[in-house]
Amino acid sequence: MVNSLSHRDSDYLEDEKTPKEFIERLSVGVEGFDPIIAGGIPRGFFVAVTGEPGTGKTIFCLHFAWKGVLDGDRVIYVTTEESRESIINQAKMFNMDFEKAIDNEQMIIIDALMRSKSDEWFLEELDVDRLVEKIIDAKKRLGYGRARLVIDSMSAFWLDKPAMARKYSYSVKRILYRWDFTTLLVSQYAITTGDAFGFGVEHVADGIIRFRRSVKRGALRRFVLVEKMRQTPHDTRMHEIEIIDGVGMRVKGPVDLRREDVSLPEDVMRRIKEAKKRSEEEVP
């Protein structure tokens, strides 16, 4: 009841709900995206970034990480499907100087692809417990302060055991929540096997940002849809995005599309639904 609150507390209430201005939000760094989610991602949230390959998920994450550098945040980027050098070079294409951020001890990139023992920030094996330990070590190295974390992608940790996706995702969130991370957890659609899709991430996520694509008249179009964002009056429309050389991702605006216009093939959707059902049945 509002009457049970102090006068100070009641100043922050509007229709018995916490207003937007009371929530600290982190800008994503993508032109035109923050207004879709009332100004940014709430601090401390774990957000699933999902979609097919080639839809823009990694570029979205690069923007999020770089905006953190510009805003003075501590930034940790875990890459499981590209090498550290590949991530740095891709960022350079959009005028993001990750190398300088690393040299200035604002950012650490953990490479889980090459798995070398010669570098402190390589992950030797795809093990969730070891991943969490390495992320905490990186946060300690970067020091106190607001932190951003990207894991691109979580799908690599359960490719051979998709039923464990929910358990692994919950474990990562439960432990890292205490370290003041605002996190993007990337999850892939596997076009050939719907089993690789990380439904576990969506189960535990505070937000879901889904990327889609379509090919019409021989041209590729990309889209983004915010399906879920807690504590946020987010836009529920699908928005078209574009990726510009030297600039990066930009939201063009909402589009009037039917779900089937950007849906996966029917057989792939069937396999994904079957994988989701197994995940829910096998993992408590």
Secondary structure, 3 states (H helix, E strand, C coil): CHHHCCHHHHCCCECCECCHHHCCEECCCCECCHHHHCCCEECCCEEEEEECCCCCHHHHHHHHHHHHHHCCCEEEEEECCCCHHHHHHHHHCCCCCHHHHHHCCCEEEEECCCCCCCCCCECCCCCHHHHHHHHHHHHHHHCCCCEEEEEECHHHHHCCCHHHHHHHHHHHHHHHHHHCEEEEEEEECCCCCHHHCCHHHHHHCCEEEEEEEEEECCEEEEEEEEEEECCCCCCCCCEEEEEECCCEEEEEEECCCCHHHCCCCHHHHHHHHHHHHHHHHHCC
